């Protein structure tokens, strides 16, 4: 099956899953929802924060994993869940997202990210909008326009202590500004109140701070990649917007890949009401599972378990040349199953790794050439090769170790000769 056919079948599968789900009768559906709510309960403090656009995913792989992405952070959607991800990305990426969220609510997203050695940078934004239409008591349209929330994001991160054996610790931050725009609305007589929308509109600057580290743990396959990761993130740190707190959260995440095609992730989140901590929402968690079926096809699913709001996602990604197409369907168990709502589509353009892969091959070749020269007793050639490898990659520890051992051996030989001359 070629990639074009696989793409068509994959999108068809995700889009038709909700149609099959519609066959579930309302009694059964309600019973499942009631059961899940009885386990997790209702959170009386839910809904007290403002700017919900900050909590709704744009789409992409992170949404397919039910947002259990803080420790995964391996594509452009890191910008929403862990700002430290940019300095550990493999490639330069440009991603577009469209999320058909609820009813007429849509979300558009755009992210560009690039890595320069140990420095990662990125910029992006998302726009939530829905029609705002008001009718008077006679059924005539009184006001119209769009209610919208927009977030602009600038990202930077740096990977400290990176080397051959240790991938380092990445620290990153997002500088964000969220803007809410409300159209003017009418009074009891149906007359538009000038400036009424502006009085409800607002702008809120804020910060995200994140940390990420990758390492090997219980790894059952051979690869240079690290199979485990941990992350710590604090999101939406800022002052209240018109007296309402931002959805500030502290997140701890882990990710683990026991075998090459399978990855599991888990995030636990603690909401923090900075205006009144006693009114903070209950902690919640999310977990995701992804599988790379073939080189061009990946599947993922996830569960977000939050008081009063259980969210299930299923999604997939198809690689066509250098373009990755993401399709996700999200089911919120507090809403009705709908075939078109909660479907997001994303397209990611891969602009390559700026020669990092080819440079890594050259470093590996120089190191191996140095080993061969050392085995033949050609120490000068070995030193030249290992020094050349370190010029290309100063963090290539095997070449450092080879030089250290060789220089140490030569120093020891000279010392022995000096002692023999004295005698």
C-alpha positions as CSV (number, residue, x, y, z in Angstrom):
1,X,0.0,0.0,0.0
2,X,1.5,3.4,-1.0
3,X,1.5,6.4,1.3
4,X,-1.3,8.2,-0.6
5,X,-3.7,5.3,-0.2
6,X,-2.6,4.9,3.5
7,X,-3.3,8.6,4.1
8,X,-6.8,8.4,2.6
9,X,-7.7,5.2,4.6
10,X,-6.2,6.7,7.8
11,X,-8.2,9.9,7.6
12,X,-11.4,7.9,6.7
13,X,-10.9,5.7,9.7
14,X,-10.5,8.6,12.2
15,X,-13.5,10.5,10.7
16,X,-15.8,7.5,10.7
17,X,-15.1,6.3,14.2
18,X,-17.5,8.8,15.7
19,X,-20.2,7.6,13.2
20,X,-20.0,4.1,14.6
21,X,-20.0,5.5,18.1
22,X,-23.4,7.2,17.4
23,X,-25.0,3.7,17.5
24,X,-24.5,3.7,21.3
25,X,-27.9,4.5,22.8
26,X,-28.2,7.5,25.1
27,X,-28.9,5.3,28.2
28,X,-25.7,3.5,27.9
29,X,-23.7,6.6,27.1
30,X,-25.2,8.4,30.1
31,X,-24.4,5.5,32.3
32,X,-20.8,5.4,31.3
33,X,-20.5,9.1,31.9
34,X,-22.2,8.9,35.3
35,X,-19.9,6.0,36.3
36,X,-16.7,7.9,35.4
37,X,-18.0,11.0,37.2
38,X,-18.7,9.0,40.3
39,X,-15.1,7.9,40.3
40,X,-13.5,11.3,39.9
41,X,-16.3,13.5,41.2
42,X,-17.2,17.1,40.3
43,X,-14.8,19.9,40.9
44,X,-16.6,23.0,42.4
45,X,-13.6,25.2,41.5
46,X,-13.7,24.3,37.8
47,X,-14.3,27.2,35.4
48,X,-13.0,29.9,37.7
49,X,-10.0,30.8,35.4
50,X,-10.1,32.8,32.2
51,X,-8.9,32.5,28.6
52,X,-9.8,28.9,27.9
53,X,-7.8,29.0,24.7
54,X,-4.7,28.4,26.9
55,X,-6.0,24.9,27.8
56,X,-7.4,23.7,24.5
57,X,-4.8,22.0,22.2
58,X,-4.2,23.2,18.7
59,X,-3.8,19.6,17.5
60,X,-1.0,17.4,16.3
61,X,0.7,14.6,18.1
62,X,0.3,16.2,21.5
63,X,-3.5,16.2,21.2
64,X,-3.5,12.6,20.0
65,X,-1.7,11.7,23.3
66,X,-4.4,13.5,25.3
67,X,-1.8,16.2,26.0
68,X,0.5,13.8,27.9
69,X,3.3,15.5,26.1
70,X,5.5,17.3,28.6
71,X,8.3,14.6,28.5
72,X,7.7,13.6,24.9
73,X,8.1,17.1,23.4
74,X,9.5,15.8,20.1
75,X,7.8,18.0,17.5
76,X,6.5,21.5,17.0
77,X,3.6,21.1,19.4
78,X,6.1,21.2,22.3
79,X,5.4,24.9,22.3
80,X,2.1,24.4,24.1
81,X,3.2,21.8,26.7
82,X,7.0,22.2,27.4
83,X,9.1,25.2,26.3
84,X,12.3,23.2,26.9
85,X,11.6,20.9,23.9
86,X,13.0,23.2,21.2
87,X,16.7,22.6,22.1
88,X,16.2,18.8,21.7
89,X,14.3,18.7,18.4
90,X,16.0,16.9,15.6
91,X,14.7,19.0,12.7
92,X,13.6,22.5,11.7
93,X,9.8,22.4,11.5
94,X,6.9,24.5,10.3
95,X,3.4,23.3,11.4
96,X,-0.1,24.3,10.6
97,X,-3.1,23.2,12.7
98,X,-6.9,23.4,12.4
99,X,-9.1,22.1,15.2
100,X,-12.9,21.8,14.8
101,X,-13.4,21.9,18.6
102,X,-17.1,22.3,19.7
103,X,-20.1,23.3,17.6
104,X,-19.0,26.5,15.8
105,X,-15.8,26.9,17.8
106,X,-12.6,26.7,15.7
107,X,-8.9,26.9,16.5
108,X,-6.2,27.8,14.0
109,X,-2.5,27.3,14.9
110,X,0.9,28.0,13.4
111,X,4.3,27.1,14.8
112,X,7.9,27.5,13.5
113,X,10.8,26.1,15.4
114,X,14.6,25.7,14.8
115,X,17.5,24.3,16.6
116,X,21.0,25.9,16.5
117,X,23.4,23.6,18.3
118,X,22.2,23.5,21.9
119,X,20.0,26.5,21.4
120,X,16.4,26.1,20.4
121,X,14.1,28.9,19.3
122,X,10.5,28.9,18.2
123,X,7.5,31.2,17.5
124,X,3.8,30.4,17.1
125,X,0.3,31.3,17.9
126,X,-3.2,30.1,17.9
127,X,-6.6,31.7,17.4
128,X,-9.9,30.5,18.9
129,X,-13.0,32.0,17.3
130,X,-16.8,31.5,17.1
131,X,-19.6,33.6,15.7
132,X,-21.2,36.1,18.0
133,X,-24.8,36.8,16.9
134,X,-27.4,38.4,19.0
135,X,-31.2,38.8,18.2
136,X,-33.7,41.2,19.7
137,X,-37.2,40.3,21.0
138,X,-38.5,40.7,17.4
139,X,-36.1,38.2,16.0
140,X,-34.0,40.8,14.2
141,X,-30.3,40.6,14.4
142,X,-29.0,43.1,16.9
143,X,-25.3,42.5,16.8
144,X,-22.8,40.3,15.1
145,X,-19.2,39.5,14.8
146,X,-16.8,37.0,16.3
147,X,-15.8,36.3,19.9
148,X,-12.1,35.4,19.7
149,X,-9.1,34.6,21.9
150,X,-5.6,34.8,20.4
151,X,-2.2,33.7,21.9
152,X,1.1,34.8,20.5
153,X,4.2,32.8,21.7
154,X,8.0,33.3,21.5
155,X,10.1,30.4,22.7
156,X,13.8,29.9,23.6
157,X,15.6,27.0,25.3
158,X,19.1,25.8,25.9
159,X,20.5,22.3,26.4
160,X,23.1,22.3,29.2
161,X,25.7,19.5,29.8
162,X,24.9,17.6,26.6
163,X,27.3,14.9,25.6
164,X,27.7,11.5,24.1
165,X,26.5,9.6,27.2
166,X,24.1,12.2,28.6
167,X,21.6,14.1,26.5
168,X,21.8,17.1,28.9
169,X,19.2,19.1,30.7
170,X,17.2,21.5,28.6
171,X,15.7,24.6,30.2
172,X,13.3,26.8,28.3
173,X,10.7,29.5,28.5
174,X,7.8,30.9,26.5
175,X,6.9,34.5,26.5
176,X,3.2,34.7,25.7
177,X,0.4,37.3,25.3
178,X,-3.2,36.3,25.2
179,X,-5.9,38.7,23.8
180,X,-9.6,38.3,24.2
181,X,-11.9,40.3,21.8
182,X,-15.6,40.6,22.4
183,X,-18.0,42.4,19.9
184,X,-20.3,45.1,21.2
185,X,-23.7,43.8,22.4
186,X,-27.1,45.4,22.9
187,X,-29.1,46.6,25.9
188,X,-32.6,45.4,26.9
189,X,-34.1,47.6,24.1
190,X,-32.0,46.0,21.4
191,X,-29.7,49.0,20.9
192,X,-26.0,48.4,20.6
193,X,-24.0,49.6,23.6
194,X,-20.9,51.3,22.2
195,X,-17.8,50.0,23.9
196,X,-19.6,47.2,25.7
197,X,-17.4,44.6,23.9
198,X,-14.2,46.5,24.7
199,X,-15.2,46.4,28.4
200,X,-15.1,42.6,28.3
201,X,-12.0,42.3,26.2
202,X,-8.6,41.9,27.7
203,X,-4.9,41.3,27.2
204,X,-2.7,39.2,29.4
205,X,1.1,38.7,29.2
206,X,2.4,35.5,30.8
207,X,5.3,33.0,31.0
208,X,5.9,29.3,30.7
209,X,9.0,27.7,32.2
210,X,10.1,24.1,31.5
211,X,12.8,21.6,32.0
212,X,13.4,18.4,30.1
213,X,16.0,15.6,30.3
214,X,16.4,12.3,28.4
215,X,18.3,9.2,29.4
216,X,18.3,5.4,28.9
217,X,16.4,3.2,31.4
218,X,15.5,-0.5,30.9
219,X,16.2,-0.2,27.2
220,X,15.5,-3.4,25.2
221,X,16.7,-2.3,21.8
222,X,19.8,-0.8,20.2
223,X,19.8,2.8,19.2
224,X,21.6,6.1,19.9
225,X,18.3,7.7,21.0
226,X,17.4,7.9,24.7
227,X,14.3,5.8,25.5
228,X,13.2,7.7,28.7
229,X,12.5,11.3,29.6
230,X,11.3,13.4,32.6
231,X,9.9,16.9,32.5
232,X,8.8,19.6,34.8
233,X,6.7,22.6,33.5
234,X,4.9,25.6,35.0
235,X,2.5,27.1,32.5
236,X,0.6,30.4,32.3
237,X,2.4,32.4,35.0
238,X,0.9,35.8,35.0
239,X,-1.3,38.4,36.6
240,X,-5.1,38.1,36.6
241,X,-7.0,39.3,33.5
242,X,-9.9,41.6,34.6
243,X,-9.7,40.1,38.1
244,X,-9.9,36.5,36.9
245,X,-6.9,34.1,37.4
246,X,-5.1,32.6,34.5
247,X,-5.1,28.7,34.2
248,X,-1.7,28.4,35.8
249,X,-0.5,24.8,36.1
250,X,2.5,22.8,37.4
251,X,3.1,19.7,35.3
252,X,5.3,16.7,35.9
253,X,5.7,14.3,33.0
254,X,7.5,11.0,32.1
255,X,7.9,9.2,28.9
256,X,9.2,5.6,28.3
257,X,9.9,3.6,25.1
258,X,10.5,-0.1,26.1
259,X,10.9,-1.1,22.4
260,X,11.4,1.0,19.3
261,X,7.9,1.3,18.0
262,X,6.0,1.8,21.3
263,X,6.1,4.9,23.5
264,X,4.1,5.5,26.7
265,X,3.7,8.9,28.4
266,X,2.1,10.2,31.5
267,X,1.6,13.7,32.9
268,X,0.2,14.8,36.2
269,X,-1.0,18.4,36.6
270,X,-1.6,20.5,39.6
271,X,-3.7,23.6,38.8
272,X,-2.8,26.8,40.8
273,X,-5.2,29.6,41.3
274,X,-2.8,32.5,41.9
275,X,-5.6,34.8,43.1
276,X,-6.9,32.4,45.7
277,X,-5.0,29.1,46.1
278,X,-7.9,27.6,48.1
279,X,-10.0,27.9,44.9
280,X,-7.5,25.9,42.8
281,X,-9.0,23.0,40.8
282,X,-8.3,19.4,41.7
283,X,-5.1,17.8,40.3
284,X,-5.6,15.6,37.2
285,X,-3.6,13.3,34.9
286,X,-3.3,12.3,31.3
287,X,-1.7,9.3,29.7
288,X,-0.9,8.5,26.1
289,X,0.3,5.5,24.0
290,X,1.8,5.8,20.5
291,X,3.1,3.2,18.0
292,X,5.1,3.7,14.8
293,X,3.4,1.1,12.6
294,X,5.6,1.7,9.6
295,X,8.1,4.4,8.5
296,X,5.2,6.5,7.2
297,X,2.3,5.5,9.5
298,X,2.0,6.2,13.3
299,X,-1.0,5.7,15.6
300,X,-1.7,7.1,19.0
301,X,-4.4,7.3,21.7
302,X,-4.8,9.0,25.1
303,X,-6.9,9.5,28.1
304,X,-7.2,12.7,30.1
305,X,-8.8,12.1,33.5
306,X,-10.0,15.3,35.0
307,X,-12.8,16.0,37.6
308,X,-16.0,16.5,35.7
309,X,-14.3,16.1,32.3
310,X,-13.0,12.9,30.9
311,X,-11.4,13.2,27.5
312,X,-10.4,10.3,25.1
313,X,-8.4,10.8,21.9
314,X,-7.4,8.7,19.0
315,X,-5.2,9.9,16.1
316,X,-2.7,9.0,13.5
317,X,0.0,10.5,11.4
318,X,1.0,9.9,7.8
319,X,4.4,10.9,6.3
320,X,4.2,11.9,2.6
321,X,7.7,12.9,1.5
322,X,8.7,15.6,3.9
323,X,5.2,16.5,5.0
324,X,3.6,14.8,8.0
325,X,-0.2,14.9,8.2
326,X,-1.9,14.5,11.6
327,X,-5.5,13.7,12.2
328,X,-7.1,13.4,15.7
329,X,-10.5,12.8,17.1
330,X,-11.3,13.8,20.7
331,X,-14.3,12.6,22.7
332,X,-15.3,14.6,25.7
333,X,-17.6,12.4,27.8
334,X,-19.6,15.4,29.0
335,X,-20.7,16.2,25.4
336,X,-22.5,14.2,22.7
337,X,-20.7,12.1,20.2
338,X,-20.5,14.0,17.0
339,X,-18.9,13.0,13.7
340,X,-17.3,16.3,12.8
341,X,-16.7,18.1,16.1
342,X,-13.5,17.5,18.0
343,X,-11.6,16.6,14.8
344,X,-8.2,18.3,14.3
345,X,-6.0,18.2,11.2
346,X,-2.3,19.3,11.2
347,X,0.4,19.5,8.6
348,X,4.1,19.5,9.6
349,X,6.8,20.5,7.1
350,X,10.3,19.1,7.8
351,X,13.1,21.3,6.7
352,X,15.9,19.0,7.7
353,X,18.4,18.9,10.6
354,X,20.8,21.5,9.2
355,X,23.4,18.9,8.6
356,X,23.5,17.5,12.1
357,X,22.9,13.9,10.9
358,X,25.7,14.0,8.3
359,X,28.1,15.6,10.8
360,X,27.4,12.9,13.3
361,X,28.3,10.3,10.6
362,X,31.6,12.1,9.9
363,X,32.4,12.2,13.6
364,X,31.7,8.5,13.9
365,X,33.9,7.7,10.9
366,X,36.8,9.8,12.2
367,X,36.6,8.1,15.6
368,X,36.6,4.6,14.0
369,X,39.5,5.6,11.8
370,X,41.4,6.7,14.9
371,X,40.7,3.3,16.6
372,X,42.0,1.4,13.5
373,X,45.1,3.6,13.5
374,X,45.7,3.0,17.2
375,X,45.4,-0.7,16.7
376,X,48.1,-0.5,14.0
377,X,50.4,1.4,16.4
378,X,50.0,4.6,14.4
379,X,49.4,6.9,17.4
380,X,50.0,10.2,15.6
381,X,47.3,9.3,13.0
382,X,44.9,8.2,15.8
383,X,45.4,11.5,17.6
384,X,44.8,13.5,14.4
385,X,41.6,11.6,13.7
386,X,40.2,12.0,17.2
387,X,41.1,15.7,17.3
388,X,39.4,16.2,14.0
389,X,36.3,14.4,15.4
390,X,36.3,16.8,18.4
391,X,36.5,19.8,16.1
392,X,33.2,18.7,14.5
393,X,31.6,17.7,17.8
394,X,33.3,18.9,21.0
395,X,30.9,16.8,23.0
396,X,31.9,13.5,21.5
397,X,33.1,11.8,24.6
398,X,34.6,8.5,23.1
399,X,37.1,10.7,21.2
400,X,38.0,12.6,24.4
401,X,38.5,9.3,26.2
402,X,40.7,7.9,23.4
403,X,42.9,11.0,23.4
404,X,43.1,11.0,27.2
405,X,44.1,7.3,27.3
406,X,46.6,7.7,24.5
407,X,48.2,10.9,25.9
408,X,48.4,9.2,29.3
409,X,50.0,6.1,27.9
410,X,52.6,8.3,26.1
411,X,53.3,10.2,29.2
412,X,53.8,7.0,31.1
413,X,56.2,5.7,28.5
414,X,58.3,8.9,28.6
415,X,58.4,8.7,32.4
416,X,59.6,5.1,32.3
417,X,62.4,6.0,29.8
418,X,63.5,8.9,32.0
419,X,63.7,6.6,35.0
420,X,65.8,4.1,33.0
421,X,68.2,6.8,31.9
422,X,68.7,8.0,35.5
423,X,69.6,4.4,36.5
